[in-house]
Amino acid sequence: MKLSIIVPVYNTEKYLSKCLDSLILPKSGETWDYEIIVVNDGSTDSSRSIMADYERRFPGLVRPLDTPNGGLGHARNVGMAAAEGEYLLFVDSDDWLAPGAMEEILKAVEEPFDVGIFDFVHVDEAGRELAAFSGCDREGTFTLAQHPGLLHCPLNSCNKIWRRSLFADHGFRFPVRLWYEDVATSPNLYLNAKAIRYFPRPWYCYLQRVGSITNTRSADRNLEMITAFDMVLDYYRAQGEFDRYHEELEYMAFYHAYLTSITRVNLIDPASGIQDRLLDNFVTKFPSYRGNRYYLAAPQKYKLLDRLMRKRQWRAVNLLMTANKKLKGR
């Protein structure tokens, strides 16, 4: 079997059918050439009955599993343990694939690679496109050593096709009950991939809804970005690769663990002390980041935010980010 699609499910009855419908192709011959593993992560709504209905309608294709609630990373790990495909595709149960994407993905996995990266779009609940994102900034097939700037491309797991052995051979699993589990995992997988390939196609539709991690008002959980980055930094050090990728890791931390995390917290509560903790953690780990070549080439708006943050002018940061959101119509 070429492909296992893993769909973690937790109380997404409103979206689950649309997700699964986007993954199902007409049966070819006597057997399916891929599988859909739907992992019920302790749902308390009607998600489990929807899963059972799809299993009944598509036997041999849709395979439900049940596990006590353990979070997204745990559910993905349960699905991986049961997967039989050569490749893995992770699809969150409130998202879906674009029309025609499944056919193209099944064709893509006929070519050998360890990581396949593709584009994605943000959509609203009506399916309207809000923004489009490129998954990578380099064409063709390459390794991390050949293109270390990959660490600055989106780290999402869901816009990737992963060779299953990349997880199994190196003992990788998603961290459990940790926000930003993709940040903690994707960079480490890249380091072990011998062939990374970019498919410039917008295959994934990522729903922006109230209550998602990116939209949540739980400011304190942004501190888990520190844990996620520590996992990456520790792994690169253990592999003897920290110095080689120091500038890439430093700028990655600047963007995710410092700039983005602080602005996210700031928009929730500009008086939050969490901003100071994120700032202190980053500057302690990377005191010379302003000499980083990626920082020097960064947009001026990043440097302006950096100056305000270093001076702890949190109200000014809030005014700037609020104005920016209004300009974008968000």
C-alpha positions as CSV (number, residue, x, y, z in Angstrom):
1,M,0.0,0.0,0.0
2,K,1.4,3.4,-1.0
3,L,-0.4,5.8,1.3
4,S,-2.0,6.0,4.8
5,I,-4.0,9.1,5.6
6,I,-4.3,9.7,9.3
7,V,-7.2,11.9,10.5
8,P,-7.3,12.7,14.2
9,V,-10.9,13.5,15.4
10,Y,-12.0,15.3,18.5
11,N,-15.5,16.7,18.6
12,T,-15.6,17.9,14.9
13,E,-19.0,16.5,13.9
14,K,-19.7,19.7,12.0
15,Y,-16.7,19.3,9.7
16,L,-15.8,15.6,9.6
17,S,-18.0,14.5,6.6
18,K,-16.5,17.3,4.4
19,C,-13.0,16.2,5.4
20,L,-13.6,12.5,4.7
21,D,-15.4,13.2,1.5
22,S,-12.4,15.1,0.2
23,L,-10.2,12.0,0.8
24,I,-12.4,9.4,-0.9
25,L,-11.9,8.3,-4.5
26,P,-13.9,5.7,-6.5
27,K,-12.7,2.2,-5.9
28,S,-10.1,1.0,-8.5
29,G,-10.1,-2.7,-9.2
30,E,-10.6,-5.1,-6.3
31,T,-8.6,-3.3,-3.6
32,W,-8.1,0.3,-2.4
33,D,-4.6,1.6,-3.1
34,Y,-4.6,3.7,0.0
35,E,-6.2,3.8,3.5
36,I,-7.9,6.4,5.7
37,I,-7.3,5.8,9.4
38,V,-9.7,7.9,11.4
39,V,-8.6,8.2,15.1
40,N,-11.4,9.1,17.5
41,D,-9.5,10.9,20.3
42,G,-12.2,10.5,23.0
43,S,-14.9,12.6,21.2
44,T,-18.1,13.3,23.1
45,D,-20.2,14.5,20.2
46,S,-21.5,12.4,17.2
47,S,-18.1,12.2,15.5
48,R,-17.8,8.5,16.3
49,S,-21.1,7.6,14.7
50,I,-20.1,9.5,11.6
51,M,-16.9,7.5,11.5
52,A,-18.9,4.3,11.8
53,D,-21.1,5.3,8.9
54,Y,-18.1,5.9,6.6
55,E,-16.6,2.6,7.6
56,R,-19.9,0.9,6.6
57,R,-20.1,2.8,3.3
58,F,-16.4,2.4,2.5
59,P,-15.2,-0.9,3.9
60,G,-11.5,-1.6,3.4
61,L,-10.8,2.1,2.9
62,V,-12.0,3.9,6.0
63,R,-10.6,2.3,9.2
64,P,-11.8,3.9,12.6
65,L,-9.7,3.6,15.7
66,D,-10.6,4.7,19.2
67,T,-8.3,6.0,21.9
68,P,-8.8,7.9,25.2
69,N,-8.4,11.6,24.8
70,G,-4.7,12.4,24.5
71,G,-4.5,15.4,22.2
72,L,-3.6,15.8,18.5
73,G,0.0,14.4,18.8
74,H,-1.2,11.3,20.6
75,A,-4.0,10.6,18.1
76,R,-1.5,11.0,15.2
77,N,0.8,8.5,16.9
78,V,-2.0,6.0,17.3
79,G,-2.8,6.3,13.6
80,M,0.9,5.9,12.7
81,A,1.2,2.7,14.7
82,A,-1.6,1.2,12.7
83,A,-0.6,2.5,9.3
84,E,0.4,0.2,6.5
85,G,1.2,2.7,3.8
86,E,4.7,3.5,2.5
87,Y,3.8,7.2,3.0
88,L,1.8,9.2,5.6
89,L,-0.5,12.1,5.1
90,F,-1.9,13.9,8.1
91,V,-5.2,15.7,7.7
92,D,-6.9,17.5,10.6
93,S,-10.6,16.6,10.8
94,D,-11.8,20.2,10.4
95,D,-9.8,20.7,7.2
96,W,-10.1,19.1,3.8
97,L,-8.2,18.5,0.6
98,A,-8.9,20.7,-2.5
99,P,-10.8,19.2,-5.4
100,G,-8.5,16.9,-7.4
101,A,-5.9,16.8,-4.7
102,M,-6.3,13.1,-3.9
103,E,-5.7,12.0,-7.5
104,E,-2.6,14.2,-7.7
105,I,-1.2,13.0,-4.3
106,L,-1.6,9.4,-5.3
107,K,0.3,10.1,-8.5
108,A,3.0,12.0,-6.5
109,V,3.8,9.0,-4.2
110,E,4.7,6.9,-7.2
111,E,7.9,8.9,-7.3
112,P,10.4,8.2,-4.5
113,F,11.1,10.9,-1.9
114,D,11.3,11.1,1.9
115,V,9.3,14.3,2.4
116,G,6.9,15.8,-0.1
117,I,5.9,19.4,0.5
118,F,2.9,21.2,-1.1
119,D,1.1,24.5,-0.8
120,F,-2.0,25.3,1.3
121,V,-4.7,27.8,1.6
122,H,-6.6,29.3,4.6
123,V,-10.3,29.1,4.2
124,D,-13.3,30.2,6.2
125,E,-16.3,28.1,7.2
126,A,-18.0,28.8,3.9
127,G,-14.9,27.5,2.0
128,R,-13.9,30.9,0.8
129,E,-10.1,31.4,0.4
130,L,-8.6,33.9,2.9
131,A,-5.0,33.5,2.0
132,A,-2.6,31.3,0.0
133,F,0.7,30.0,1.3
134,S,3.7,28.4,-0.5
135,G,4.9,25.3,1.2
136,C,8.5,25.8,0.0
137,D,10.7,28.3,-1.7
138,R,12.8,25.9,-3.8
139,E,11.8,23.9,-6.8
140,G,12.7,20.2,-7.3
141,T,14.3,17.7,-5.0
142,F,16.9,18.5,-2.4
143,T,18.2,17.8,1.1
144,L,18.3,20.1,4.1
145,A,22.0,20.5,3.7
146,Q,21.4,21.8,0.1
147,H,18.7,24.1,1.2
148,P,18.9,25.0,4.9
149,G,16.5,27.8,4.4
150,L,13.7,25.2,4.4
151,L,13.7,25.6,8.1
152,H,12.1,29.0,7.5
153,C,9.3,27.6,5.4
154,P,6.0,26.6,7.0
155,L,6.6,23.8,9.5
156,N,3.0,22.3,9.4
157,S,2.8,18.6,9.2
158,C,-0.4,18.6,7.2
159,N,1.1,20.1,4.0
160,K,3.7,17.3,3.9
161,I,3.7,13.7,2.6
162,W,6.1,11.8,4.9
163,R,7.8,8.5,4.2
164,R,6.7,6.3,7.1
165,S,10.1,4.8,7.6
166,L,11.4,8.3,8.4
167,F,9.5,8.2,11.6
168,A,10.0,4.5,12.3
169,D,13.7,4.2,11.6
170,H,14.6,7.2,13.8
171,G,12.0,6.6,16.6
172,F,10.2,9.8,15.9
173,R,6.7,10.4,17.4
174,F,4.7,13.6,17.8
175,P,5.0,15.1,21.4
176,V,1.9,14.5,23.4
177,R,-0.3,17.3,24.8
178,L,2.1,19.9,23.4
179,W,0.9,22.8,21.3
180,Y,3.1,23.4,18.3
181,E,3.9,19.7,17.9
182,D,4.7,20.3,14.3
183,V,7.4,22.8,15.2
184,A,8.9,20.2,17.5
185,T,8.9,17.5,14.8
186,S,9.3,18.7,11.2
187,P,12.8,20.2,11.6
188,N,14.1,16.9,13.0
189,L,12.6,14.9,10.3
190,Y,14.1,17.2,7.7
191,L,17.5,16.5,9.1
192,N,17.2,12.8,8.3
193,A,15.5,13.1,4.9
194,K,17.6,12.1,1.9
195,A,15.2,13.5,-0.6
196,I,12.8,16.4,0.0
197,R,10.6,17.3,-2.9
198,Y,8.4,20.3,-3.5
199,F,5.1,20.0,-5.3
200,P,3.8,23.5,-6.1
201,R,0.2,22.7,-5.8
202,P,-2.4,24.0,-3.3
203,W,-3.7,20.7,-2.1
204,Y,-4.6,21.5,1.5
205,C,-7.5,23.7,2.8
206,Y,-6.8,24.8,6.3
207,L,-10.0,26.0,8.1
208,Q,-9.7,29.2,10.2
209,R,-12.2,28.8,13.0
210,V,-12.8,30.2,16.4
211,G,-11.2,27.8,19.0
212,S,-8.3,26.6,16.8
213,I,-4.8,26.8,18.2
214,T,-3.9,29.7,16.0
215,N,-7.0,31.7,17.1
216,T,-7.2,30.7,20.7
217,R,-7.3,33.2,23.5
218,S,-5.3,31.0,25.9
219,A,-2.2,33.2,26.1
220,D,-0.3,31.0,28.6
221,R,-0.1,28.1,26.2
222,N,2.2,30.1,23.9
223,L,4.9,29.3,26.4
224,E,4.8,25.7,25.0
225,M,6.6,27.1,21.9
226,I,9.7,27.3,24.2
227,T,9.4,23.5,24.9
228,A,8.9,22.8,21.2
229,F,12.0,24.7,20.2
230,D,14.0,23.2,23.0
231,M,13.2,19.8,21.5
232,V,14.6,20.9,18.1
233,L,17.7,22.5,19.5
234,D,18.5,19.6,21.7
235,Y,18.1,17.2,18.8
236,Y,20.3,19.2,16.5
237,R,23.0,19.4,19.2
238,A,22.7,15.6,19.8
239,Q,23.2,15.0,16.1
240,G,26.2,17.3,16.0
241,E,24.4,19.6,13.6
242,F,23.7,22.6,15.8
243,D,26.7,24.7,14.6
244,R,26.1,23.9,11.0
245,Y,22.5,25.1,11.1
246,H,23.0,27.7,13.9
247,E,21.8,30.7,11.8
248,E,18.8,28.9,10.4
249,L,17.8,27.7,13.8
250,E,18.4,31.1,15.4
251,Y,16.2,32.9,12.8
252,M,13.6,30.2,13.1
253,A,13.4,30.8,16.8
254,F,13.3,34.6,16.2
255,Y,10.3,34.2,14.0
256,H,8.3,31.6,15.8
257,A,9.4,31.6,19.5
258,Y,9.9,35.3,19.8
259,L,8.2,37.5,17.2
260,T,5.1,35.5,16.4
261,S,4.5,34.1,19.9
262,I,4.8,37.5,21.5
263,T,2.5,39.3,19.1
264,R,0.0,36.5,19.5
265,V,0.0,36.9,23.3
266,N,0.1,40.7,22.9
267,L,-3.1,40.8,20.9
268,I,-4.8,38.8,23.7
269,D,-3.4,40.8,26.6
270,P,-0.9,43.5,26.1
271,A,-0.1,43.6,29.8
272,S,0.6,39.9,30.0
273,G,3.9,38.9,31.7
274,I,4.1,36.0,29.3
275,Q,5.6,38.4,26.8
276,D,8.5,39.1,29.1
277,R,9.1,35.4,29.6
278,L,9.2,34.7,25.9
279,L,11.5,37.7,25.3
280,D,13.9,36.7,28.1
281,N,14.0,33.1,26.9
282,F,14.9,34.0,23.3
283,V,17.5,36.6,24.1
284,T,19.2,34.4,26.6
285,K,19.5,31.6,24.1
286,F,20.4,33.8,21.1
287,P,22.0,37.0,22.4
288,S,23.7,37.9,19.1
289,Y,20.7,37.3,16.8
290,R,20.8,40.8,15.3
291,G,24.0,39.8,13.5
292,N,22.2,36.9,11.9
293,R,22.3,37.1,8.0
294,Y,18.6,36.2,7.9
295,Y,17.7,38.9,10.4
296,L,19.7,41.5,8.5
297,A,17.7,40.6,5.4
298,A,14.3,40.5,7.2
299,P,11.4,42.9,6.5
300,Q,11.7,46.2,8.2
301,K,8.4,45.6,10.0
302,Y,10.0,42.6,11.8
303,K,12.9,44.9,12.9
304,L,10.5,47.5,14.1
305,L,8.6,45.0,16.2
306,D,11.9,43.7,17.5
307,R,13.0,47.2,18.7
308,L,9.7,47.7,20.4
309,M,9.8,44.3,22.1
310,R,13.3,44.7,23.3
311,K,12.2,48.0,25.0
312,R,9.2,46.1,26.3
313,Q,6.8,48.7,24.8
314,W,3.9,46.3,24.8
315,R,1.2,48.9,24.3
316,A,3.0,50.2,21.2
317,V,3.3,46.6,19.9
318,N,-0.5,46.2,20.5
319,L,-1.3,49.4,18.6
320,L,0.8,48.4,15.7
321,M,-0.5,44.8,15.5
322,T,-4.1,45.9,15.9
323,A,-3.7,48.4,13.1
324,N,-2.1,45.8,10.9
325,K,-5.1,43.4,11.5
326,K,-7.5,46.1,10.5
327,L,-5.6,46.8,7.3
328,K,-5.8,43.2,6.4
329,G,-9.5,43.1,7.3
330,R,-9.2,40.4,9.9
